[in-house]
Amino acid sequence: MSRTDLSLQAAGEERAARESPPEAARARQARGEARRVVERLRLGSYTWLVLVLVAVIVGFSIKSSAFLSQSNWLNTSSTATEVLMLAIGQTFVIVAGQIDLSDGAVLGLSGMAGGWVMSEIGGSATGTTADLVIVAGFASAIAVGVIVGVVNGLLTARYRIPSFVVTLGTLGICTGIADLVYNGQEISQIPSGVGTIGSTDLGGWIPIPVLVAAVFTVGGALALSRTRFGEHTYAIGDSREAAVRAGIRDTRHLVKIFMLSSILSAVAGILVMTRLAVAAPTSGANDELDAIAAVVIGGASLFGGKGTILGSLLGTALIAVLLTGLIIINVPPFWQLVAVGVVLIAAVYVDQFKERGKGA
């Protein structure tokens, strides 16, 4: 028996029996395809990506001996943590056949909201009071993520507005509000404990934000590959109509997915704030491009129904190594966006090429 949850089949069994034969057949086909997709996504399919990643690391190492240094590892892991948190949520969204362009802006707005709350109620607090202030600030950041996720989900799922349009709109709204919170300035009057969280490295090599991202990565991987939630996500991405016939509440599920994406973006905003020890409205700018690139490079299909957290992790690693490596070898910063854009287009082309090959 496959790793997938048999509950998807059971959920629509009775309904399929009452449907006309063509509809029942399509519902059974959708469930079977969802199971086959999960079975196809195994470690071996990422061999080429691992080889590319190793080649890039070797290339930068030859170009600069500083690339393998401890300080560069810390920089690379920090970049990867920020992008990975967004990529985890983006994986669920893309597998469901949608897209979220607002996650970078949500990162910035969540950080600013949390920083503003902390500065207002006790930015100079110490001891237990400071701990409570930090908790309040972090909770405020998460609340922003929940609100934006609900808005994105409802407009996309219930009112059938394309997710590209919805999240493009919320990207602009969140970016503008983030600037309005503190007149476009950074918020530095926050408890010192915030910076302590981000600057603490276990053994000098593993920052706390990296551990946090690792926990979310494992949790996301298990949720997508081994739970009913993940099974329904694949089914909706493969065929939303067939998923509905199988008894899946698509509207509710898509709202949850967009909420998950925005909450993870808010967590990323918190992690960035702990690393910088300030809340900056520019945090997360263009990160949505990196996150989408990481997910697509990792094997997810923009057509939906395909993708894994493992693939997104490898894609994130490649993006992070590429960005920090270009800095190490003194490539001008604006070339970073060019490099990521080229890699993204190449990954999408490969995905479409494979789709055409399947249809041939």
C-alpha positions, 0 to 999 in steps of 0.5 A: 500500500502507498504512503498516502492516506486512504481516507481520501478514497473513503471520504468520497466513496458514498458520494461517488456511488450516488453520482452518475458513472462518468462523474464517479469515474472522474472522482476515482481518477482524481484520487488515484492520480493524487496517490500516484503523484505522491509515489512518484516524488521520491528522493531519486528525482532530486539527484540532478538538483543535488549535483547542481548544488554541489557543483555551485558550491565547488565553483564558489569555493574554488573562486574564493577560499572565504566561501567555506568559512564559518562566517559565510556559513552563518550568512548563507544559513540566515539567508536560507532560513528567511527564504525557506520559511516562505518556501514551505508555505509557498509549496502548499499554495503551489501544490494546490494550484495557486500562487502567493505573491504577498508572502515577502510583503507579509514578512515585512509588515508582520515584523513592523507590527511586532516591532511597533507593539514592542516599542509602544508597550515597553521597548526599554523593558528588562527582565520578566516584563521584557519577556512579556513584551516580546511575547506580545510583539511576536503574537501581534506579528502572527496575528497580521499573518492570520489576517492577511491569509484569511483575506487572500484565502476568502477572495481566492477560494470563495469569490473565485478571484485569481490568486495571482491578482489577489496576492498581487494586490495584498502585496502592495497593501502590505508594503504600503502599510509597513511603510506607514507604521513608522513613516518608512523608518526602522524600529530599533526600540525593542527589548534587547532579548529579541536580538539575543535570540537571533545572535545565539549560535549553538556551537558557533555554527547553528543559529537558533533561527536555523533550528526553528526553520528546521522544525517547521520544515520537518513539520511541513514535510510530514503534513504534506506527505503523510496527512489528510491535509496534504492529500487534499492539497494534492487532490485540489491542485490536480483537479479542483472539480474532481476533488469537490466531487470526492467530498473535499471542502475546497473553499475551506481547505484553500483558506487554510492553505493561504493562512498557513502561507501567511503565518509562516511568512509572519514567523519569517518576519519574526526570525528576520527581526531577531537577526537584525535586532530591529524591525525594518519595513524593507525586510522581505522585499523581493523574497517572494521571487526567491521563494517561488523560484526555490519551490519551482526549482525543487520540482513543484509544478505551477499547474498544481498537484505536484511538489514536496517540501524536500524539493523546496528545501533543496531549491532554497539551498541553491538560491541561498548558496547562489546569493551569498556566493555572488556576494563573496566573489564581489558580483554587484548586488543587483546581479543577484536578482538577475541570477535568480530570475534566470534560474526561475525561468529555466526551472519553469521551462523545464517544468513545462517541457516535462508536462508537454512530454507527458502529454505527447 
